[in-house]
Amino acid sequence: MNEWKIHQMNILEARRFLQPETLPLFGEAEAETARAFHEQIEGYEKTPLVSLPHLAAKWGVGGIFVKDESKRFSLNAFKGLGGSYAMFRIICERLGLDPAQTRLKDLTNGAFKEKISQIEFATCTDGNHGRGVSWAAGIFGCKAHVYMPYGSREVRAEAIRRVGPAEVAITDRNYDDTVKYALEMSEKHGWILIQDTAWDGYEKIPAWIIQGYLTMASETAEELDGLKVQPSHIFLQAGVGAMAGGMVSFFSNRSGKKKPVFSIVEPTVADCIYQSANAGVMCSVEGTPVTIMAGLNCGTPCRIVWPMLRDYAEFFISGPDEMAADGMRTYAAGLNGDPVIVSGESGAATLGAAQRLMEDPAFKEVKRAMGIDKTSTLLFINTEGDTDPENYNRIVTHDNSSLSR
């Protein structure tokens, strides 16, 4: 199957854990609190939920819907949701303010402005998270330092500088080691680390970041309810798994016994969650992996969400770069008049995975095991647009020179 790997959890065993009270951090209440904050940001609007009826007909399913986060603020990706909300919560905590009673304008125009300007944040990023942190720092008027792992493209670093005041450096370390470096620099200089992965003693801020992502889940649920549609299958891409874990938790909380079947998608070279699911314990990927799916190129699962992915997701898919390229081209083609979606390498990974499952006879039994049929409704999250425009144009015009072999 040319680098494709699929692990299926025991669905009956997984569903034994379906108790909504076990997912208290990432439910509807937390989503609405985060969304109430985001709605105060200038330029906020719900990102579109796009229907692809002709692709659904080709695949023989009841419907395909895509939450298009390329339209989120000016960031071309969803990550600003987490960085901005976590920054808001951190600032409120630092100033002794009640976040439920504090408005964004109170922080940006009021007596706290000078104190906030002295706060400095640091983070590690493959691109989109750092752009969100830099952008959020600009909103609040504070400082940020962003470190990127080895292999990051300068175009992504420049995009971070362009949206906010962050100082950006590309390191010679892999993702996990760059996270450690960002932590070291934070401790040395008195900065605040704002990272969407977690470890013992560092869990509160990642949880706030994930809660910020839930604005996307809240909007999606609202839009689907308006259409009187509920997804039967949700495909979620994962780096450390923060976004995926939040979405799994939200929709499991919301759906109860009728929860969707979740499939988690990663690049083969950085499939720490696939490996963890296969082993039954958290695993890390060593070395400096190279993949076009820069936003998914992470080595260790987020400790907060790993139990949720383990207990609530049924399928874990590990695929090569061509998986993302296939998804990008399918989104860009707009089959028979379907809306065209501009989707970057990480954003399109899930559609590319589903495309292989639906169209390749070698995966017939996997499709059957997933229970995908003519009544199924598939939901995807396009987490980013063309965040690397040069590579995007290369791939959608069928130039495979950037794909890892």
JOHU-V247863 format. One record per backbone hydrogen bond with DSSP energy under -1.0 kcal/mol. NH is the residue of the N-H (numbers start at 1). CO is the residue of the C=O. If there is no record, write none. Layout:
[[NH/CO] [NH/CO]]
//
This chain:
[[5/318] [7/316] [9/314] [14/10] [15/11] [17/14] [18/15] [19/17] [22/19] [23/20] [31/27] [32/28] [33/29] [34/30] [35/31] [36/32] [37/33] [38/34] [39/35] [40/37] [41/38] [44/41] [50/66] [52/64] [56/52] [57/53] [58/54] [59/55] [61/56] [62/376] [63/376] [65/378] [66/50] [67/380] [68/48] [69/67] [69/382] [71/68] [72/69] [75/72] [78/383] [81/78] [83/79] [84/80] [85/81] [86/82] [87/83] [88/84] [89/85] [90/86] [91/87] [92/88] [93/89] [94/90] [95/91] [97/92] [101/98] [107/104] [108/104] [109/105] [113/110] [116/112] [117/113] [118/115] [119/116] [121/143] [122/192] [123/145] [125/147] [131/127] [132/128] [133/129] [134/130] [135/131] [136/132] [137/133] [138/134] [139/135] [140/136] [141/137] [142/137] [143/119] [145/121] [146/167] [147/123] [148/169] [150/173] [152/149] [156/153] [157/153] [158/154] [159/155] [160/156] [161/157] [162/158] [163/159] [167/144] [169/146] [171/148] [178/174] [179/175] [180/176] [181/177] [182/178] [183/179] [184/180] [185/181] [186/182] [187/183] [188/184] [189/185] [190/186] [191/186] [192/120] [194/122] [199/202] [202/199] [207/203] [208/204] [209/205] [210/206] [211/207] [212/208] [213/209] [215/212] [216/213] [218/214] [219/215] [220/216] [221/217] [222/218] [223/219] [224/220] [225/221] [226/222] [228/225] [229/224] [232/377] [233/377] [234/261] [235/379] [236/263] [238/265] [245/241] [246/242] [247/243] [248/244] [249/245] [250/246] [251/247] [252/248] [253/249] [254/250] [255/251] [256/252] [258/255] [259/256] [261/232] [263/234] [264/315] [265/236] [266/317] [268/319] [270/267] [275/271] [276/272] [277/273] [278/274] [279/275] [280/276] [285/299] [294/292] [296/293] [297/294] [298/296] [302/240] [306/302] [309/305] [310/306] [311/307] [312/308] [313/309] [314/262] [315/262] [316/7] [317/264] [318/5] [319/266] [323/320] [325/321] [326/322] [327/323] [328/324] [329/325] [330/326] [331/327] [332/328] [333/329] [334/330] [337/334] [338/335] [341/331] [344/384] [348/344] [352/348] [353/349] [354/350] [355/351] [356/352] [357/353] [358/354] [359/355] [360/356] [363/360] [364/361] [367/363] [368/364] [369/365] [370/366] [372/367] [376/373] [378/63] [379/233] [380/65] [382/67] [383/381] [385/76] [387/385] [392/388] [393/389] [394/390] [395/391] [396/392] [397/393] [398/395] [399/394] [403/400]]
//
